[in-house]
Amino acid sequence: MKQGIHPDYHTIKVVMTDGTEYFTRSTLGKEGDTLNLDIDPKVHPAWTGGSQQLLDRGGRISRFKDKFKGFGL
């Protein structure tokens, strides 16, 4: 392995949104730093199956629905 080109790999503490903590190795910050998560697998809709909402900017979704309302089943 070539010396001097790799980032420092050390242990940091990760704090989840519900306050649970765990230690992992990372290149973030320095040894002993804490990473506080705003979004994690316990609250993010991609993992929890939460409801998805579409934002209709400029009426694009409405125009699409109107154009293809009679198409298919």
Backbone atoms as SQL, in Angstrom:
CREATE TABLE atoms (id INTEGER PRIMARY KEY, chain TEXT, resi INTEGER, resn TEXT, atom TEXT, x REAL, y REAL, z REAL);
INSERT INTO atoms VALUES
  (1, 'A', 1, 'MET', 'N', 0.849, -1.176, 0.000),
  (2, 'A', 1, 'MET', 'CA', 0.000, 0.000, 0.000),
  (3, 'A', 1, 'MET', 'C', 0.896, 1.241, 0.000),
  (4, 'A', 2, 'LYS', 'N', 0.610, 2.183, -0.839),
  (5, 'A', 2, 'LYS', 'CA', 1.400, 3.397, -0.958),
  (6, 'A', 2, 'LYS', 'C', 1.176, 4.292, 0.268),
  (7, 'A', 3, 'GLN', 'N', 2.217, 4.811, 0.833),
  (8, 'A', 3, 'GLN', 'CA', 2.130, 5.641, 2.036),
  (9, 'A', 3, 'GLN', 'C', 1.746, 7.082, 1.698),
  (10, 'A', 4, 'GLY', 'N', 0.947, 7.711, 2.588),
  (11, 'A', 4, 'GLY', 'CA', 0.645, 9.128, 2.476),
  (12, 'A', 4, 'GLY', 'C', -0.484, 9.518, 1.533),
  (13, 'A', 5, 'ILE', 'N', -1.157, 8.552, 0.897),
  (14, 'A', 5, 'ILE', 'CA', -2.244, 8.914, -0.020),
  (15, 'A', 5, 'ILE', 'C', -3.623, 8.513, 0.490),
  (16, 'A', 6, 'HIS', 'N', -3.673, 7.762, 1.583),
  (17, 'A', 6, 'HIS', 'CA', -4.951, 7.274, 2.100),
  (18, 'A', 6, 'HIS', 'C', -5.420, 8.129, 3.272),
  (19, 'A', 7, 'PRO', 'N', -6.731, 8.384, 3.384),
  (20, 'A', 7, 'PRO', 'CA', -7.240, 9.171, 4.510),
  (21, 'A', 7, 'PRO', 'C', -7.125, 8.382, 5.819),
  (22, 'A', 8, 'ASP', 'N', -7.123, 9.117, 6.921),
  (23, 'A', 8, 'ASP', 'CA', -7.071, 8.502, 8.251),
  (24, 'A', 8, 'ASP', 'C', -8.377, 7.752, 8.513),
  (25, 'A', 9, 'TYR', 'N', -8.274, 6.494, 8.891),
  (26, 'A', 9, 'TYR', 'CA', -9.431, 5.626, 9.137),
  (27, 'A', 9, 'TYR', 'C', -9.473, 5.354, 10.630),
  (28, 'A', 10, 'HIS', 'N', -10.519, 5.808, 11.323),
  (29, 'A', 10, 'HIS', 'CA', -10.562, 5.763, 12.778),
  (30, 'A', 10, 'HIS', 'C', -11.987, 5.491, 13.267),
  (31, 'A', 11, 'THR', 'N', -12.161, 5.399, 14.572),
  (32, 'A', 11, 'THR', 'CA', -13.457, 5.093, 15.182),
  (33, 'A', 11, 'THR', 'C', -14.193, 6.382, 15.520),
  (34, 'A', 12, 'ILE', 'N', -15.499, 6.434, 15.146),
  (35, 'A', 12, 'ILE', 'CA', -16.371, 7.546, 15.518),
  (36, 'A', 12, 'ILE', 'C', -17.653, 6.990, 16.135),
  (37, 'A', 13, 'LYS', 'N', -18.384, 7.856, 16.835),
  (38, 'A', 13, 'LYS', 'CA', -19.666, 7.470, 17.433),
  (39, 'A', 13, 'LYS', 'C', -20.785, 8.027, 16.562),
  (40, 'A', 14, 'VAL', 'N', -21.774, 7.184, 16.235),
  (41, 'A', 14, 'VAL', 'CA', -22.939, 7.604, 15.453),
  (42, 'A', 14, 'VAL', 'C', -24.147, 7.601, 16.378),
  (43, 'A', 15, 'VAL', 'N', -24.878, 8.722, 16.404),
  (44, 'A', 15, 'VAL', 'CA', -26.075, 8.847, 17.241),
  (45, 'A', 15, 'VAL', 'C', -27.278, 8.894, 16.313),
  (46, 'A', 16, 'MET', 'N', -28.180, 7.901, 16.464),
  (47, 'A', 16, 'MET', 'CA', -29.392, 7.816, 15.640),
  (48, 'A', 16, 'MET', 'C', -30.414, 8.849, 16.116),
  (49, 'A', 17, 'THR', 'N', -31.512, 9.020, 15.372),
  (50, 'A', 17, 'THR', 'CA', -32.523, 10.019, 15.709),
  (51, 'A', 17, 'THR', 'C', -33.236, 9.714, 17.023),
  (52, 'A', 18, 'ASP', 'N', -33.306, 8.444, 17.408),
  (53, 'A', 18, 'ASP', 'CA', -33.974, 8.095, 18.662),
  (54, 'A', 18, 'ASP', 'C', -33.014, 8.089, 19.854),
  (55, 'A', 19, 'GLY', 'N', -31.762, 8.474, 19.632),
  (56, 'A', 19, 'GLY', 'CA', -30.790, 8.569, 20.719),
  (57, 'A', 19, 'GLY', 'C', -29.887, 7.363, 20.877),
  (58, 'A', 20, 'THR', 'N', -30.174, 6.267, 20.182),
  (59, 'A', 20, 'THR', 'CA', -29.288, 5.110, 20.284),
  (60, 'A', 20, 'THR', 'C', -27.956, 5.435, 19.635),
  (61, 'A', 21, 'GLU', 'N', -26.915, 4.832, 20.166),
  (62, 'A', 21, 'GLU', 'CA', -25.563, 5.118, 19.707),
  (63, 'A', 21, 'GLU', 'C', -24.854, 3.837, 19.315),
  (64, 'A', 22, 'TYR', 'N', -23.946, 3.941, 18.374),
  (65, 'A', 22, 'TYR', 'CA', -23.056, 2.836, 18.054),
  (66, 'A', 22, 'TYR', 'C', -21.742, 3.393, 17.530),
  (67, 'A', 23, 'PHE', 'N', -20.726, 2.582, 17.569),
  (68, 'A', 23, 'PHE', 'CA', -19.409, 2.985, 17.092),
  (69, 'A', 23, 'PHE', 'C', -19.113, 2.297, 15.770),
  (70, 'A', 24, 'THR', 'N', -18.480, 3.030, 14.882),
  (71, 'A', 24, 'THR', 'CA', -18.093, 2.495, 13.587),
  (72, 'A', 24, 'THR', 'C', -16.777, 3.136, 13.182),
  (73, 'A', 25, 'ARG', 'N', -16.162, 2.565, 12.167),
  (74, 'A', 25, 'ARG', 'CA', -14.922, 3.144, 11.656),
  (75, 'A', 25, 'ARG', 'C', -15.237, 3.968, 10.418),
  (76, 'A', 26, 'SER', 'N', -14.580, 5.132, 10.299),
  (77, 'A', 26, 'SER', 'CA', -14.890, 6.064, 9.229),
  (78, 'A', 26, 'SER', 'C', -13.685, 6.966, 8.956),
  (79, 'A', 27, 'THR', 'N', -13.762, 7.682, 7.847),
  (80, 'A', 27, 'THR', 'CA', -12.764, 8.706, 7.543),
  (81, 'A', 27, 'THR', 'C', -13.281, 10.094, 7.915),
  (82, 'A', 28, 'LEU', 'N', -14.498, 10.178, 8.461),
  (83, 'A', 28, 'LEU', 'CA', -15.115, 11.442, 8.839),
  (84, 'A', 28, 'LEU', 'C', -14.439, 12.026, 10.075),
  (85, 'A', 29, 'GLY', 'N', -14.100, 13.289, 10.039),
  (86, 'A', 29, 'GLY', 'CA', -13.569, 13.985, 11.201),
  (87, 'A', 29, 'GLY', 'C', -12.283, 13.389, 11.723),
  (88, 'A', 30, 'LYS', 'N', -12.216, 13.285, 13.065),
  (89, 'A', 30, 'LYS', 'CA', -11.038, 12.709, 13.691),
  (90, 'A', 30, 'LYS', 'C', -11.471, 11.682, 14.735),
  (91, 'A', 31, 'GLU', 'N', -10.532, 10.960, 15.272),
  (92, 'A', 31, 'GLU', 'CA', -10.793, 9.901, 16.266),
  (93, 'A', 31, 'GLU', 'C', -11.666, 10.428, 17.402),
  (94, 'A', 32, 'GLY', 'N', -12.787, 9.714, 17.693),
  (95, 'A', 32, 'GLY', 'CA', -13.662, 10.071, 18.796),
  (96, 'A', 32, 'GLY', 'C', -14.751, 11.076, 18.463),
  (97, 'A', 33, 'ASP', 'N', -14.815, 11.603, 17.240),
  (98, 'A', 33, 'ASP', 'CA', -15.871, 12.549, 16.863),
  (99, 'A', 33, 'ASP', 'C', -17.240, 11.868, 16.891),
  (100, 'A', 34, 'THR', 'N', -18.295, 12.676, 16.967),
  (101, 'A', 34, 'THR', 'CA', -19.671, 12.176, 16.993),
  (102, 'A', 34, 'THR', 'C', -20.412, 12.648, 15.754),
  (103, 'A', 35, 'LEU', 'N', -21.133, 11.726, 15.107),
  (104, 'A', 35, 'LEU', 'CA', -21.977, 12.037, 13.957),
  (105, 'A', 35, 'LEU', 'C', -23.425, 11.894, 14.402),
  (106, 'A', 36, 'ASN', 'N', -24.168, 13.010, 14.435),
  (107, 'A', 36, 'ASN', 'CA', -25.591, 13.006, 14.795),
  (108, 'A', 36, 'ASN', 'C', -26.408, 12.949, 13.516),
  (109, 'A', 37, 'LEU', 'N', -27.205, 11.896, 13.359),
  (110, 'A', 37, 'LEU', 'CA', -27.993, 11.713, 12.150),
  (111, 'A', 37, 'LEU', 'C', -29.323, 12.454, 12.246),
  (112, 'A', 38, 'ASP', 'N', -29.723, 13.127, 11.158),
  (113, 'A', 38, 'ASP', 'CA', -31.040, 13.758, 11.065),
  (114, 'A', 38, 'ASP', 'C', -32.053, 12.766, 10.499),
  (115, 'A', 39, 'ILE', 'N', -31.595, 11.914, 9.601),
  (116, 'A', 39, 'ILE', 'CA', -32.440, 10.902, 8.971),
  (117, 'A', 39, 'ILE', 'C', -31.697, 9.581, 9.062),
  (118, 'A', 40, 'ASP', 'N', -32.383, 8.536, 9.490),
  (119, 'A', 40, 'ASP', 'CA', -31.773, 7.212, 9.552),
  (120, 'A', 40, 'ASP', 'C', -32.807, 6.157, 9.164),
  (121, 'A', 41, 'PRO', 'N', -32.411, 4.894, 9.047),
  (122, 'A', 41, 'PRO', 'CA', -33.346, 3.851, 8.611),
  (123, 'A', 41, 'PRO', 'C', -34.567, 3.666, 9.509),
  (124, 'A', 42, 'LYS', 'N', -34.525, 4.152, 10.742),
  (125, 'A', 42, 'LYS', 'CA', -35.671, 3.990, 11.638),
  (126, 'A', 42, 'LYS', 'C', -36.786, 4.985, 11.334),
  (127, 'A', 43, 'VAL', 'N', -36.473, 6.104, 10.662),
  (128, 'A', 43, 'VAL', 'CA', -37.491, 7.130, 10.411),
  (129, 'A', 43, 'VAL', 'C', -37.681, 7.466, 8.938),
  (130, 'A', 44, 'HIS', 'N', -36.782, 7.050, 8.068),
  (131, 'A', 44, 'HIS', 'CA', -36.863, 7.421, 6.654),
  (132, 'A', 44, 'HIS', 'C', -37.911, 6.575, 5.934),
  (133, 'A', 45, 'PRO', 'N', -38.785, 7.196, 5.124),
  (134, 'A', 45, 'PRO', 'CA', -39.855, 6.468, 4.432),
  (135, 'A', 45, 'PRO', 'C', -39.364, 5.356, 3.510),
  (136, 'A', 46, 'ALA', 'N', -38.148, 5.461, 2.997),
  (137, 'A', 46, 'ALA', 'CA', -37.638, 4.414, 2.119),
  (138, 'A', 46, 'ALA', 'C', -37.512, 3.088, 2.857),
  (139, 'A', 47, 'TRP', 'N', -37.259, 3.136, 4.168),
  (140, 'A', 47, 'TRP', 'CA', -37.133, 1.910, 4.955),
  (141, 'A', 47, 'TRP', 'C', -38.389, 1.590, 5.748),
  (142, 'A', 48, 'THR', 'N', -39.186, 2.604, 6.095),
  (143, 'A', 48, 'THR', 'CA', -40.353, 2.366, 6.933),
  (144, 'A', 48, 'THR', 'C', -41.618, 2.130, 6.130),
  (145, 'A', 49, 'GLY', 'N', -41.591, 2.409, 4.817),
  (146, 'A', 49, 'GLY', 'CA', -42.777, 2.212, 3.988),
  (147, 'A', 49, 'GLY', 'C', -43.796, 3.311, 4.161),
  (148, 'A', 50, 'GLY', 'N', -43.364, 4.493, 4.561),
  (149, 'A', 50, 'GLY', 'CA', -44.264, 5.619, 4.769),
  (150, 'A', 50, 'GLY', 'C', -44.914, 6.080, 3.482),
  (151, 'A', 51, 'SER', 'N', -45.901, 6.926, 3.622),
  (152, 'A', 51, 'SER', 'CA', -46.619, 7.406, 2.447),
  (153, 'A', 51, 'SER', 'C', -45.751, 8.387, 1.665),
  (154, 'A', 52, 'GLN', 'N', -45.834, 8.289, 0.362),
  (155, 'A', 52, 'GLN', 'CA', -45.059, 9.157, -0.509),
  (156, 'A', 52, 'GLN', 'C', -45.956, 10.250, -1.049),
  (157, 'A', 53, 'GLN', 'N', -45.456, 11.480, -1.078),
  (158, 'A', 53, 'GLN', 'CA', -46.230, 12.586, -1.614),
  (159, 'A', 53, 'GLN', 'C', -45.467, 13.171, -2.797),
  (160, 'A', 54, 'LEU', 'N', -46.201, 13.423, -3.882),
  (161, 'A', 54, 'LEU', 'CA', -45.607, 14.043, -5.056),
  (162, 'A', 54, 'LEU', 'C', -45.908, 15.534, -5.045),
  (163, 'A', 55, 'LEU', 'N', -44.888, 16.320, -5.344),
  (164, 'A', 55, 'LEU', 'CA', -45.093, 17.758, -5.466),
  (165, 'A', 55, 'LEU', 'C', -45.335, 18.072, -6.929),
  (166, 'A', 56, 'ASP', 'N', -46.432, 18.751, -7.217),
  (167, 'A', 56, 'ASP', 'CA', -46.780, 19.096, -8.597),
  (168, 'A', 56, 'ASP', 'C', -46.291, 20.506, -8.881),
  (169, 'A', 57, 'ARG', 'N', -45.086, 20.598, -9.418),
  (170, 'A', 57, 'ARG', 'CA', -44.510, 21.898, -9.741),
  (171, 'A', 57, 'ARG', 'C', -44.800, 22.213, -11.200),
  (172, 'A', 58, 'GLY', 'N', -45.475, 23.305, -11.418),
  (173, 'A', 58, 'GLY', 'CA', -45.782, 23.743, -12.772),
  (174, 'A', 58, 'GLY', 'C', -46.906, 22.972, -13.433),
  (175, 'A', 59, 'GLY', 'N', -47.670, 22.188, -12.667),
  (176, 'A', 59, 'GLY', 'CA', -48.797, 21.457, -13.212),
  (177, 'A', 59, 'GLY', 'C', -48.420, 20.272, -14.074),
  (178, 'A', 60, 'ARG', 'N', -47.191, 19.790, -13.993),
  (179, 'A', 60, 'ARG', 'CA', -46.735, 18.699, -14.850),
  (180, 'A', 60, 'ARG', 'C', -47.478, 17.400, -14.574),
  (181, 'A', 61, 'ILE', 'N', -47.671, 17.088, -13.313),
  (182, 'A', 61, 'ILE', 'CA', -48.365, 15.846, -12.975),
  (183, 'A', 61, 'ILE', 'C', -49.825, 15.928, -13.408),
  (184, 'A', 62, 'SER', 'N', -50.437, 17.081, -13.184),
  (185, 'A', 62, 'SER', 'CA', -51.832, 17.263, -13.588),
  (186, 'A', 62, 'SER', 'C', -51.991, 17.128, -15.100),
  (187, 'A', 63, 'ARG', 'N', -51.083, 17.738, -15.871),
  (188, 'A', 63, 'ARG', 'CA', -51.155, 17.628, -17.332),
  (189, 'A', 63, 'ARG', 'C', -50.963, 16.186, -17.780),
  (190, 'A', 64, 'PHE', 'N', -50.045, 15.465, -17.143),
  (191, 'A', 64, 'PHE', 'CA', -49.811, 14.068, -17.493),
  (192, 'A', 64, 'PHE', 'C', -51.054, 13.228, -17.220),
  (193, 'A', 65, 'LYS', 'N', -51.660, 13.424, -16.045),
  (194, 'A', 65, 'LYS', 'CA', -52.865, 12.667, -15.691),
  (195, 'A', 65, 'LYS', 'C', -54.008, 12.979, -16.653),
  (196, 'A', 66, 'ASP', 'N', -54.165, 14.246, -17.023),
  (197, 'A', 66, 'ASP', 'CA', -55.224, 14.625, -17.971),
  (198, 'A', 66, 'ASP', 'C', -54.978, 14.007, -19.350),
  (199, 'A', 67, 'LYS', 'N', -53.747, 13.993, -19.778),
  (200, 'A', 67, 'LYS', 'CA', -53.401, 13.473, -21.108),
  (201, 'A', 67, 'LYS', 'C', -53.659, 11.979, -21.221),
  (202, 'A', 68, 'PHE', 'N', -53.399, 11.233, -20.141),
  (203, 'A', 68, 'PHE', 'CA', -53.506, 9.774, -20.188),
  (204, 'A', 68, 'PHE', 'C', -54.617, 9.210, -19.305),
  (205, 'A', 69, 'LYS', 'N', -55.640, 10.005, -18.976),
  (206, 'A', 69, 'LYS', 'CA', -56.675, 9.537, -18.054),
  (207, 'A', 69, 'LYS', 'C', -57.506, 8.376, -18.606),
  (208, 'A', 70, 'GLY', 'N', -57.695, 8.278, -19.907),
  (209, 'A', 70, 'GLY', 'CA', -58.489, 7.196, -20.485),
  (210, 'A', 70, 'GLY', 'C', -57.656, 6.026, -20.982),
  (211, 'A', 71, 'PHE', 'N', -56.359, 6.068, -20.758),
  (212, 'A', 71, 'PHE', 'CA', -55.443, 5.063, -21.278),
  (213, 'A', 71, 'PHE', 'C', -55.338, 3.883, -20.310),
  (214, 'A', 72, 'GLY', 'N', -55.386, 2.669, -20.807),
  (215, 'A', 72, 'GLY', 'CA', -55.200, 1.476, -19.968),
  (216, 'A', 72, 'GLY', 'C', -56.491, 0.987, -19.356),
  (217, 'A', 73, 'LEU', 'N', -56.374, 0.431, -18.170),
  (218, 'A', 73, 'LEU', 'CA', -57.532, -0.187, -17.510),
  (219, 'A', 73, 'LEU', 'C', -58.541, 0.791, -17.067);
